[in-house]
Amino acid sequence: MFRSTVAHGKILSINISAAQAMAGVHSVITGETVKTLIAEPYFGPAFHDQPILALEKVHFVGEPVAVVLATDPYVAAEAVQLIEAEYEEMEAVFGEVEAMTSKAIVHETLRPAGTFADLKHLVGKKDTNIALDYQLRRGDVDAAFAAADHVFEHEFSTQQVMHTPLEPMVSIAEPGHDSMTIYTASQSPSFVRTELARLFGWQENQVRVKVPYLGGGFGAKLYIKLEALVAALAMLSKRPVKLSLTMEEQFYTITKHASTFRIKSAVSKDGKITARRCEIFWNGGAFADIGPRVTQKSGFTSPGPYEIDNVSVDSYALYTNRPPAGALRGFGIPQLVWAYESHTDLIARGLGMDTVEFRRKNILREGRPQATGTLMHDAAISECLEKTAEMMNWSAPFERGEGVVRRGRAIAIGFKAVVAPTTSGAIVNVSADGSAAVYMSTVDMGQGSDTAMAQIVAETLKLQAERIRVVHPDTDVTPYDMATLGSRSTFHMGNAVKLAAEHARDQLADLARSLGMPEGGNYEIRDIFLKKYGMQAGNVIGVGSYVPPYTSPQKGTGLSDNVTPFWMVGAAGVEVSVDTETGHVTIDRLINVADLGRPLNPAIVVTQLSGAAMMQLGFTMFENMDLDNGQVTNASLADYKIPGMHDVPLSMDNAIVDNNQQNGPFGAKGVGESATFGVSPAIANAIEDAVGVRLTSLPLTPESVLRGIRALRGESLEG
């Protein structure tokens, strides 16, 4: 792939002649070549704003501009160096707040995708960089602030980071006669099929998408990433085409939103939050990807897990000339919890209150309305807070350290609404020997979904889980699933699988009755088939689909009485030691507490909590994409550091609170993101507790801690 070297510019020329002439090169493809195949070669889940290859202009450093095809990848890599492009550079915009008023406009034309039910209202704002502006209004915020005894106002920011799954993105397209088979590392095979069929003007049954095990995803492999390009190249070349990204190339493909969050709270003299105003700016980079959904679905939780009668939220999805941003584990919630839980500690300290006691006074409890007006049910927020405080022995004296090393501790809690409305379908095929297979398009990428679904079928059919086989996603074989994202699979697909298993179970019971077999008799499934067919033969097919109820937010107010089918809750407790001479922070202890309803497989849950917390620890302490005029300068694992063994907290404990999700399969709901919520603010709050330094921007590097310590002493860092 030949990529742009400028952040924003008109394409004046692309010279491919030298590359085309090189021995071993099959062809060189540009955006104009793709247009001979597809008239409108743009894709995306929210807006059709991403060209398969750049057309007319480039939007960020690293955007794909041209491709060399060869049977030898080394020939292709050498030939791509011979391509030359000339650009007329345009003014660029990189910051999310700056993008609100910038004269540099990333997209002159906006094409709403209209694919998903919750995004059909998208239009964007022409001649601006605003892809979505979401508002939530509840109560009378202005009056509450006017009557407040105390007002607290702060601003927090987060950096752009990478998913870094250790299996890079890879896709293969194999062309047929007016058909296509895609083998791809994807979290959303059903969407890939739908989007490719739309691009080519085909029926869905002309596109087949197959997904093996994934070596990690974390949101990076959602929607369309490489599939549209390899499909177009395969159709143009009439040959199978494979594209496998290097680790460096992943930095140019999809990232996590940088953000700025301005938060203001009105508080009474007895410590009750009476009003909150939130303004969040999401840096979506050059293409919207799923950023508008992050902006809306996360935005309405920005007031936090607290009961606040008067709320105002403005959440903006913004285009900039950075690499595009999309879904990453937590789906915007970690950025929000970082801000509102840092803000919560600052309020408590400002009032002279214990930080846990302040949270207890304001926590959102069962049956009370969240900011949208949706009543909270089956969300163990208070229980997670209390369990964390108990595990930290919060009321006991705490050793503060001595000499140059000072110690601190803190708690943070956050919550997340699952994406809605979405659809999952499943098939359970019971064979004549009493074994069964589950057909579903949920992608197992290490989270253990195959195991959980097998357990659900086994429990329903009264079989051992080892007798259940899970068929991996293949859109010609496995039914539709919106995507494997946002901790939705255990709940949505779990319900669909349970319904399919129940359908199969009921058919087996009807068949047994019709054969005169006594209800509740001592026989096995295979006995039913044997009596029916006189031999081991036949199948029973159970089908199930699940779409939870949902009420779209009102236009203007953003209010809804049913904005999500379930809530995830996660709390973190942290103890740190801070070296006041170097600014180095040691995480002495990290506690992760989560509400996931009834755990289907507790051992998997514990690893999910640990993994999520460690991932967020990296984003908190050191991970950061360094950009110079839009160019990523640390696009490798040599320079971009993810957590290693020496970064693991000295002690890490996980706990699950007792709860039951009444509408979940066997009382369960998702957990994969819950331990990402509280890590960042808990560490920052603990640093302030240790040395009095309040950091408001991530990452919390030793340099930033040391600068804060020196500033408190009236010293410069250089001094």
N, C-alpha and C positions, 0 to 999 in steps of 0.2 A: 504494500500500500504506500502510495505517495501522499504525504500529508502536508497541510498548510503550514507555512512558517510565519504567517502574520495572523494577528488576532481578529482583524476585521478589514476586509478589502474586496474590491471588485476584481474578478478574474479577467485579466486582459488577454492572456494567451497561455496555452499549455502545449509545450513542444514535446511530443512523444516519439519523434521520428528515430532518434538514436536508440532508444529503448526497443522500439519495434523492430529495428534492423538487427539487433543482437541475436546471435545464433542460439537456438533453443527456446526463444520466446514464441509463445503461441499467439498472443495478442496483448494489446494495451487498451484498457477501457477507461473512458472518462464519463462524466455526468451526461454529456451530450450523446455519447454512445448509448447509455442506458435509456435516454429519452426516445430512441428509435424503437425500443421494446415496450416501454411504459410511458404513456404521455405525461402523467403526473406522478413522477417517482418519489413521492414524499410519504413518510410514515410517522407513526407515533401514537401512543395510547390516549393522549389528551388533545393534542393538536397534530395535524399532519404537517409538521414543520421541519422534519429532518430529511434531507435529500439522501438517496442511496449513495451518490457521490456528489460532491459540491457542484452547484449550478449557479452561474452568474456571479456569486460572491462566496467568500469564506467567512465563517462566524467565530472561529477560535483557532488558536495554535494547536495543530494536531488533527484538524478535521480531514477526513479522507477526501482526496481530490482525484486520484487516478489509481489504477490497479494494473500490475503486470501479471499475466497468466503464463505459467510454464510448468512442464512436467517435473522439472528439477527446482526445488525451492531455493537453492543457492543461485541458480541462474536468475530467477525472479528477483531475488534480493539484490543481485549485482545490477540488473537492468534498471531497477527502479531508481538507482542513483543517477541514471542518465536523463531522467525526465527533468525538464525545466519549466517553471511557471513564472509568469509576471503578473504582479498585482498592483492595483492602485489603492494604496492604504487609505482607510477611512478612520474617522475618530472612533475609539473603542471605549467601552464602559466595563469596569470590573467589579465595583462594589455594589452591594445590594441596595443600600440607602441612596447612593449616587444614582443608581438606575431609575429611581422614581422620577427624577427631574432631568435626566441626561438628554442632551440633544442628539446623542448617538443612539440610533434606533436599531436594535438587532434584527428585527423582522418587520419588513414593510407590509407584508401580506400575512394574515392570520387565517388558518384553515382548521376550524374546530373539527375534531374527529367524530364526535357523536357516537362513539362505540359503547361506552359504559353508561348505565342508567344514572349513576350519580354524577356524571360529568356532561350530560346532554345539554345543560344550561350554559356551557362555556362559549364565550364569544371573544374574550380578550378585549383590550382597549387599543384601538387602532391609533397609530402614531405615538404610542408609548411603549414602554418595556414591560407593562403589566399584563401577564397572562391570566391572572385571576386575582380579584380583590374580594375577600370574604369578610362579611360583617356579622357580628352577633350583638344584639342589644336586648338587655333584660333589666327591668326596673328603671329607676331614675338615677343615673350615675352622677350627673351634675349636682343634683340636690344632696346626695349622700356625701360628696366631697365638700360641699359648702358647709355641711353640718358636722364634719369630722373633727374629732379631738386631735388626731394626728394624721399626717399625710407623709407617706414614704414613696420615693420615686428613684428608680435605678435603671441602668442600661447594661445589658450583657451581650456578649458576642461569642460565636463559635466559628471554628475554622473549617476549611474544605479538607476532607479526608477521603481515603480510598477503602473499598471493600476488601481488597487483596485476598480473594479466595485462592488457595494454593493450586487448584486446577484452573489455568487460564481459560478464557472463553474460546470455544472452538465450535465450528459448524461445518457440515458437509451437505452439499446439494447434489442430488442425482436426478438428472432430467429424464423424463419419459416422453411418451407421445401425448402432448397436451396434459402433462401431469408432472408432479415433482415429489420426490421423497427427500425429506430433510432429516439428517441425524445431527442433533444439536445438544449442547449443554445449556438447557433452558429450564427455568422455573415455571414457564407458562406455555406449554405446547399447544393448548387449545387456542390461545390468542395468536400464536405464530401462524397456525393454520388459517384462522379467520383473516388476519391481516395480509398474508401472502395471497390468498384467494381474491381479496379486494384489489390488491395491486395489479394482479394479472388478469382481472376480470373473469375469474374462473369460479366454478362451484367449489364448495369446501371439499367435496369428495375427490377433487383432482389434486389435492395437497395432502400428503401424509407426513406427519411429524413424529419421530421416534426419539425418546430420551432415555439414556442409560442412567446408572448411578451418577450423581454429581459430586465432584470433589469440592463442595462448598459453593455457596451462592450469596447469601446475606442480602439479596435484593439486586445484586449486580446483573444477574442473568434473567431478569424479568422482561416481559414484553418482547419487542424486536431489538436485537443488538446486531448480530452478524448475519442473521438469516436472510434478510431482504437482499443484501449484497451478494451472498453466495448463490441465491436463487436466480438473481438477474444474470450473474456471470455464467452460471450453468446453462441458462437458456440461450445466451448469446454465443457461447462457445460450443454448445451441444456436447459438452463433456462434464463428468463429475468435477466439482470444484470444492476444495477444502481450504478453509482459512482458520489458522490457529494463532491467536494473539500472543505476543511476548508479554512479559510482566509490564514492561514500559508502556506498551500500547494500551494496556488496561487503564492507565492513568488518563488517557485521552478519550475513553469510551463512556464511562459513567462514574460518578463520584457521589459523595454525600453533601447535602446543602450546607454551605456556610450560612450563617444567620445573624441578625441583629434583633434583639428583643428589648423593647422599652415597656416597663411595667410600673404602674402607679397604684397604690392602695390607700384607701381611707380606713382608719382604725379608731375604734372607740377607746375611751380611757380604761375600760376593763379588758381590753385586748381582743375585741371582736372585730373581724374584718367586715366592713359595711359596704365597701364598693371596691371594684378593681377595674382598671383600664389597661388593656394590653394592645401593643402595636408590634407586629412581627413582620420582618422583611426576610424573605427566603431567596437566596442566591441560586437560581435555577440553571445558570450557565446558558449555553447557546441554544439548547433545545429544551422544551418543556418537560419531555418524558412524562413522568407521573407527578411532577411537582405540584400541579393544581390540586390533586387529591391530597397530597401532603399538607398543602396550605389550608385546605378546608377541614379535612378530617382531624388533623392535629390541632388546627387553630381553635376549634371550639372547646378543647380541653385546656387551653392556655391559662385560664384563671386558677387551675390546680384543683386538687382533691379536697376542696374546702367549700363550706356552705356560705355563699356570698349572694345576697339578694339583688345587688345592683352590679351589672357587668357590661362592659363595652369591649369588644374585640375587633380589631382590624388586622387581617392577615393577608399578605401580598406575595404572590408568586411572580418573580421577576426574571426577565431575560438579561443576561450579561454576556460578555465575550470571553467567558471561561469555559473549560470543558464542562459538558452537561452534567447535571445532578439529577438523581432520582431516588428510588426507594433504597434505604439501607436500614438494617435491623433496628427497629424502634420507630421507623417511619415518621421522623420529625419529633417524636415525643422526647427523646433524650435532650435535644436542643432546648425544648420548652421547660423540662423539669430542671435542667441546669440553671435556668434563669429564675423560675418562680420559687424553687427551694433555696437558692442563694438569697433571694429577696425575703423569703420567710424568716430565715435566720437573722437577717439584718433588721427586720421589724422587731423580732423578739428581743434582740440585743438592745435595740433602741428604746424599747419599753422596759428594759430591765427584767424581762421574764425568762424563765427556763424555756429553751427552744422546743423541748418535747411537750411541755405543758401548754405552750402557745398553740402548738398543732392540735393537741387534744381539744382545746377550746373551740377550734374552728373546723375540725375535720368533718367531712361529708359522711353522713351515716345512712344506714338502710332506710329506704322509703322517702328520703329527702330529695329535692330536685337538684340536678346538676345545672350548670350554666345554661344549657339549651332548654331546660324545662323538663327533660327526661328524668323520671324518678329512678333513683339508684336502687337496683335490686341485685342480690347475689354478688356484691362487690365488697370484699372484706377489707376495706381501707383501714378502719379503726383497729381491726384485729392484726393487720400487718404492722401498723405503727407500734402497738403494744408488744407484739412478739419481738420486734427489733429492740425496743427499749429493755425488755426483759433479758434478752440474750446479751445485751451490753452491760447489764447490771447498772442501769442508768442512775439510780438513786444512791448508789454507793460512791464513796470518795474515789477520785481518779488520780493516779500518779502522774504528775506534770513534768517530770524529768528535771535535770539539773545541768549546770554548766552550759556548754554551747548547744546541747540537744534538748529541745523542748517538745512536749507531747500535747496532743489535742485529740478530741473526739467529736463526732457529730452524726446526725441522722438525716436522711432525706427520703421522701416518699413521692411516688408518682403513679399515674394511671393512664390507661389508653383505651379508646373505643375501637372495637374491631371494625374493619371496613364493611360497609353494607350499602345497598343490597347486592349480594353476589350469589351465584348458583354453583352447586356441585351435584354431579350425577355419579352413580355407582351401579355395578352389576356383580352379583354373587352367583357363581355357577357351582352347583352341588353335583358331584359325580356319583356314579353308582356304587363306588367303594366307600362312600362316606367322607371323602376328602372334598375340599372346596377351593375355588380360586376367586380372588377379588380383582375386578377390572376397574381401575380408576386412574385419573390423570394427575393425581397428587404426586409430586416429585420428591423422592427421598434423597436429601443431600447431606445426610448425616444426623438429621434431627430425630430419626427413628419412627417416621410416619408409617413405614411398612409394618413395623412391629405392632404399633398401636392399632392399625386397621385390622390386622390379623387377629388381635386380641378381641376386638369388638365383634367380629364374625364368630370367633370361637365361643365367646360368652353367649351370644344369641342362639347359636345352633347346638350348644352344649358339646363342643368338640375341643380337642386339644389345639392350641395355637399352632403347633408344629404341623398340623394337618391342613393348614390354610396357606395357599400360595398367593402372593401378590404379583400381579402382572404389571410390568412397568409401562409408563405412558407410551401409547402408540395410538394416534388419533384415528386410525382405521379400525381400532380394536377397543380402546378404552373410551368411555363417555366423557362428555364435556366437564371441565372444571375451570373456573375463572382463572386461578393461578395459585401457586404455592407461595403465599406471602402473608405478612401481617399477622402471623399466629392464628390464621383462620382455619387451617386444615383439620385439626383435631375436632373442632366444633362443627364446621360446615360439612367437610367430607365424612367426618365421623358420624354425623346424623344421617347422611345419605347412605353410607355403608350399613349402618344399623337398620335403616328402613329396607334396604335391599335384602339383608339377611333375614329380617322378619318376614318379608314377602316370600322368600324361599322356605322358611320354616313353616309358614301357614299353608303353602302349597303341599309340602310334605305331609302335614297333618291331615289335610283334606284327602290326599291320595291314600294315606293309611286308613282313614275312615271308610273310603269307598271300597277298599279291599277287605273290609271286615276286621281289620286289626284293632284290638282294644285300645281305647285312648289311655295313655299313660302306661301302656304295657311295656314289658321288659324286652324291647327290641331296639336294634340300631338302625341308622339311616339305610345302610346297605340292604337290610332285610326288606325294606319297603320296595326297593328297586327289584330285588330278587323275586319277590312275590308278584310284582306287576309284570315283569318281562320273562321270568323263568331263567334268568341268567344275569350276569353283571353287565347291565346295559342301561342307557338312558341318562338324562340329566334333568335337573330342575333349575330354572333360571329365575332369580329374584332381581328386581330392579328397584332403585330408589333415587329420588332427587330431593334436594333440600334448598329452599330459599326462605330465609327468615323474614318475618314481617318488618317493615321499615316505614317511617314517615319522613318524607323529604322536608328539610328545613324551610320555614316560611321565607319568602323573598323579603329582603330588607332587614328582618329581625334575626333570621337564622335560628328561630325557635322550632322545636320539634318535641312531640311527646314520646317518640320512639326513635332515637337517632342511632342506636346500635343494639344488636342482639345480646352482647355481653361486654363486660369491662375486664381488662387485665390490671392487676395491681402489683406493684413491686416496691419494696423498701430496701434501703441500704444503711448499714451502720459501719462506721469507719473509726479506727484509731491510727494516728500517724505520729511519727517522730520527725522533727524538722531540725536539720543542722543549720544553725543561724550563721555559721561562717561560710557555708557553700550554697545554701538554699536547697540542698538535696532533701527530698521528702521520701521517707520509708513508710510503706503501708504495713503497719504492724498487724492489723487485723481488718478483715473485710467480712461483713455479714450480709447475706442476701436472703431476703424473706419475700415470698410470693404467694399470691392467691391464684390458683389455677383450677378452682373447683375441686373435683375428686381426681387425684392423679391416677391415670390408667397404668402407668409403669413408673413407679417412684425412682428407680435407679436411673432411667433415662432423664427424668425431670432434674435430678441433681446435677447431671452433666450439662444439661441445658442452662441451668442457672449459673454454674461455674463458667461455662464458655461465654455466655452473654456478658457477665461481669468483667471477664478478662478482656474481651473485645472493647468494651466501653472504657476500661482502664487505659488501654492504649490511646484511645481518642482523647482521654482526659489529660494524660501526663506528657505525651511527646509526639504523637502522630500529627502531621501537618503537611499539606501539599504546599511547597514553596513555589510561588509564581513571580516571574519577572516580566512585566509587560505582557502577561497572559501566557508566558512559556513556563511549563512545569520544569523546575530545575532539579528535582530530586525523584525522578520517575524510575526508581529501581529499589529493590529491597536492600541494596548496599547503602542507600542514602535515606530512604523512607523506612523508619524503624517501626516494626510491629512488636508487641510484647514477646519477650523470650522468658526462659526459665528463671532468670535472675530478677524479673519484674513481677513474678507471682507474689502476692502478699504473704508475709510470714505465716499468717493463719487465715484460713478462709472457711467459713461455715455457711451452710445452706439450710433453710427451713421452709416448710410448706404449712400454711395455716389451714385449719379445718374449715372446709366450706363445700357447698354443693351448688353447682350451676344447674338450676332446675330445668332449663331447656336444652342442656348439653347432653351428649351421649354418655349414659351412665354417670351423669353429673359432672362431666369434664369440660374444660375449655383450654385455650392455648396458653403457652408459657414461654415460647422461644425468645421473646423480647423483654419480659418482665424485669429481669435482672440488669437490663441496661439503664433503667430509668434513674435510679437514685445515686449512681456511683459518682458522677462528676460533681454535683453540688455537695454531697457528703464529704468528699475529699477537700473541696475548697473551704467548706464550713469548718472542717477539722483543722485545716491550716490556720484559719483565723483564730480558732480556739487556742491553738498552740502558740502563735507568735503575733497575733493581732493584725495580720496582713490580710486585706480583702482583695482577692483577684476576681476580675469580672470578665476576663477573656480566656478562652481555651486556646492552646494547651497550658497546663500549669507547670511550666518548665522550671528547673532550678534557677535559671537566670531571672525569670519573672518573680519568683519568691524572694530571691536575694535583693532584687531592686526594691521590692516592697519593704523588706526589713531595713535596708539602708535608708530608704525614704523616711521611715518612722524615726530613725535615729538622726535625721537631718544630714545624712551622708550621701555622696554620689556613689554609684556602683564602681566607677573607676578609682575612687578614693579608697 
